[in-house]
Structure formats: structure tokens, C-alpha cells
């Protein structure tokens, strides 16, 4: 066998080496594309988690209950909180069902919309939202499991 290979013309040997390296390059490119996709998925999940964290941070600066008679005092804070909720919503939509199998995150997220509206209307305490956000933030859906 080696005798046959050593008798090949140099053009054939270089073509074979070129074909091997081309196949290797295609393999590396395919692997890189898969990693790139995983990296984008990671970024989207992380953006959602960060948006929830920003929302929770604003919530901590607000009173436990928004009283309707004091709405003028809390109007700017309520507006900021609503803007941050919309940022959370946008980040969640950008996940494109990457979190569809995560029951905890989906249940807490669905409850967060209703609870946010109730809090802004002064019908519930901030600790209900705090618990929902904490459950989402404590769930290791970005790097874990």
C-alpha cells in the first residue's frame, strides 16, 4: 500500500492533502455554527433574566402598596416600573419558546402580568411580585440544568 502511495504524482498527493484539510475546515465551521447558535440562545435567556432583575430593583424602591390617593407621588415610579415590565415582556418574547419546557418560569411569568396590574392599581402588595420575580431569578435556566 505504501508503495502505491509513494508512487503517486505530487499533484495527487497535494490534492488529497487539500481535500483532507477542506473536510476538516467544513467540520470546524459546522461546529462553530452550532456554538454560535447556543451563544445567541444564552444571550437571549440572560437578557430576560437581567430584565427581571431590573424590574425587581425598581420594585424594591417603591412602596409596599401603591395607594390610589397617593398616585401623584408614585406616578413616576409606577411609570418606570411599567416601562421595565414592558422590557421584561420584550425580552421574554425574544426567547422564542426557549423557555417553553420550564414550567416554573412560565407559570411565574404569566402570574407576573396580572400581579403587576393589580399592584399598579393598589390592589396587592409588592411582596407578591417580589416572590414571583425571585422564583424566576433563582431558576437556573441560563447556565444550569
N, C-alpha and C positions, 0 to 999 in steps of 0.2 A: 504494500500500500504506500509506504513512504517513498518507494522508488518511483511510483506513478506520480506522486505529488511533486517530487524533486525534478521530474522531467517536464512539468508544466511550463508553458511560456510565462514570463514575468507579467505580462498583461493579464493573464488569467488569475495569477496569484493576487495581484493588486485589486482586481475586480472582486475576488472573493473576500479579501480583507475589507474593501469598501462596503460590500453587501452586509458583512457582519456588523460593522460599525453603524451602518444605516439602520439595521434592525435594532441595535442597542439604543440608538437615538430615538427611534419611534417608541420603544419601551419606556425610556426615561420621560419622554413627552407625555405619554399616556398616564404615567404615574403622577407627573406634575399637574396634569389637568384634574385628576381626582383629588389631589391635595388642595388645589386651588378652590375647588367647589366646597370642600369641607371647611376651608378657611372662611369663605364667604358665609356659609351657614353659621359658623361660630360667631362672626361679626354681627349678624342679624340677631341672634339669640342674646348676645351680650348687649346690644343696643336696647333691646326690650327690657332686659334686667336693669340697665342703667336708667332708663326712663322711669321705671317703677321706683327706683331709689330716689330719683329727683322729685318725683311726686310725693313720696313719703317724707322727704326732707321738708318740703313746703308745708305738708300737713302738720308736722311737728311744731312749726312756727305759728300755727293757727290755734284759736281757742278750741276747747273740747267740744263745745256746742256753738253753732252759729245761730245766734238769736235773731229772729226777724226784725226786732225793734232796733238792734244794733247793726243792721245790714250795711249802713253807710260807712261805719268804722271798718268793717270787714270786706267791703266791696272789692278793693284792690287785691286783697289776699285770696278771696274767692275766685276772682278773675284769673289770677296767676295759677291757682290750683286747677281750674278748668282748662287752662291752656296746657298745663303739664299733663292733665288727663288725656287731652287730645294727642299729645306727643306719645303717650303710652299706647293709645289706640293705633296711631300710625305705625309705631314700632311693632305692635302685635300683628297688624295686617301684613307687614313686611316679612314676617316669619313664614308666610305662605304654608301653613299647616305643618311646619316642622315640629310644632308642639302638640299636634293632634292626638298623640298617644299619651300625653302627660295629663292625666285626669285632674291632679291637684291644681296645676296651673290653670287649666281650662275652667274648672269649677270656680276657683277664686277670681279669675278674670271676669267671668260672667256676673258674679256677685258684686264685683267692684263697681260696675256701671250703675247698678241700682242703688248701691250704698252711697256712691258719690253724689247722685242726685238727691238722695234723702238727706245727706249731710249738708249740702248747699242750701237745701230748703229748711234746715234747722230741725229735722225730724229724727236724727240719730247722732250718736257721739262719734268723735274721731277715732276712738279706740276700736270700733268695728272695722273701719278702713285700715287702721294700723295692723290689725290681725290678718286681714286678707293680704295686704302688701308683704307683711313679714313671711307669710306662708309661701308666697311666690318667690321672694328673695332667698329664702332658706332652701328652696328646692334646687338641687344640683343639675339643672337641665342644660347648662352651658358646657361645663367641663366634666361633669360626673356622669355616672350611670349611663 
